[in-house]
Amino acid sequence: MTARAEVRLVDEPDRAGRTTAALVASLSGRLAALPLVSGADVVGALAAGVAALGRQAAETAEGRALRDGLAHGRPATNAALLWKQLGIDRWLSTMPPSRVLDQLRNDAALLLVDDLAETFELPPLVPEPTGADRPAGPEHIDPLDLMVGMWVLATDTVALVQALADSSGVPTATVVPGRPAPARVDGGVLR
């Protein structure tokens, strides 16, 4: 018999506590804003947020090792060339970084709360807009930070989905990244 996984939602000590209502307000606010902004702004804010996550992760030993590995190979050279020639650096430097990991974790937490139905019976919640996350001026976004941020976001996403599956008490398969299959030379991207 498999033991049921314990999921504990923990608020960080130096940040505001989260309630189900606050989590719903955050998600509904982001959804309400989507029709008001361009797709480019959404993608830009997400990419800037992933890059900010990558910069933060590069301060850890594992993140720094990954970033150093990327920096010494063709990905860094090609990313820098694409970044400059296509103007990605100028575009992303003006985007407010979305708090992608916080949003992912908060949205996943909504799947585990036991008072969601009661929360929807409350009056509509309007999130308070803040400008604190918006950069004061253009901010340099390094393509390697974006790559490291993608790694952090993907790693955390796998862990979150696994925790959600484990929380049901039903035995589930564990996803363990393995060696990638060899690339086919005759089709797809490689021709």
N, C-alpha and C positions, 0 to 999 in steps of 0.2 A: 504494500500500500504506500502510495506517494504522499508525503506530508504536504499540506497546503502551504503555499508561500505566504509569508507575512509581508504586506505592503504597508509601509509607514510613510505618510505624507508629512514632511518636516519643513517648517519655515526656517529660513536663515535668520540667525539672531539679530543681524543689523538691518533687516528689511521688514517692511510691513507684513503682517500676518495675512494669510490667504483664507478667505472663506469661499464656500461654494458660490455664493452670490458674486463675490469679486471675480472669481474665475469665469463665471458665465458672462459678467459684464465685460471682461477683457476680450473674450472670444467674440461676443456679439458686437462690440465696438469695432474690432478689426474687420468683421464681416460687413458691417454697415459702411465702413469707409471704402471698401473695394470698388463700388460703382462710382465713387467720387474721384478716383485717381487713375492715372494711366497704367497700363500693364508694365510699361518701362519703369515707372516709379516703384511699382510693387517689386519687380525683379531686382531693381537697383537697391532698394532698401534691404531685401533679403540677402543679396550678394554682399552688401556692405556689412550686414549683421554677421554673416558667416565668416567674412574676413576678420571682423573684430574678435570673433570667437577663436579664430586661428591665431591671431596675435596673442591672445590670452593663453591659449594652449601652448604656444611656443615658449612660454615662461616655465613650463614643466620640463623635466628631463626627457620624457617620452616624446612630447611635442617638439622640443628642440631637436632631438635626433631625427625625427621625421622631416622637419623643415630643412635641416642641414643636408639630409639625403636628397631632398628635392632640389636644393640650391646648387648642388654640384653635378647636376645632370642636364640632359637636354630639356626636360620640362621647364626649368627656370629660364633657360635661354629663349625658348619658343614662347613661353608665357610673357616674358618681358617684351618681346618683339610684337606679339599680338596686342598686348596692353597699350603699347605706345602707338603703333601704326593705326589701330582701329579706334583710338581715343577712349578706350575703356577706362584708363586711369583718370582722365578728366571727368568722365561721366560719373563714375562711382565716387569720386572725391566730393561730389555735391550731394550725395544721397545720405539721408539719416539712417544709421544702422539699426535694423530691426533686432530686437532681443530674441533671436531665433530659438536658442536653447531654453530660455525661460518660457517662451510661448509653447514650445513642444512639451515641456514637462508639465506646465499648467493645464494644457489641453488634455494630456494623457491622464492627469489627476482627476479630471471631470468624469472619466470613465470608471473611476473607482469610488466616488463619493456615494454615500447612502442617502443624501437628502436632496438629490437633483430634482425630483418631481416636486417637492415642496418649494424649492427655490423658484421654479417656474410659476408658482401660484402667487409670488410676491409681485408688487408693482414693477413695471419695466425699469431696468437698471441702466443708467446712462454713465459710461465711464468718463472720468474727468480727463480732459486733454492736458497733456504736459508737453513742454518743449525741452525738458531737461536732456532728452536723449539725442536731440538734434545738434550736430556739430556747429560750432560758432562760425566756422569758415570751411573752405575746402580741406579735406583730410586725405592724406596719401593712403591709398589702398594697394597693398602689395599683392600680386597674384599668388605668391607662395602662402601668404596668410589665408587667402581664399581656399587654397587646396588643403591646408592643415585644418581649417575650419570645417570643410566638407567631411574630413576624416572624423573630427570630433562629433559632428552632427550625426553622421551615419552610425558611429559606434554607440552613441547615446540612444539613437532611434532603435537599433537592434535590441539593446538592453531594456528599453521601455516596453517594446512590444512583447518581448519574452516575459517581462514581469507581469504585464497585463494578462498574458496567456496563463502564466503560472498562478495568478491570483484566483482563477476559477476552481482550482483544486483538481481539475482533470489533467491527467498526465499528458504532457506535450513534448514534442521533439524540440531539442535545443539546436539553434542555428549556430554553427561554428564555422567561421570563414576558413576555407582551405586554400589549396593552391588553385589559381585560376586555370581554366581549361586553355590549352594552347590556342592562340589566335589563328583563325582560318585565313589563309593568304589569298584564297580565290574568291572571296565575296565580302560583302558588307563594306566597312570602312577601308580595310586594307585590300587593295586590288593588285 
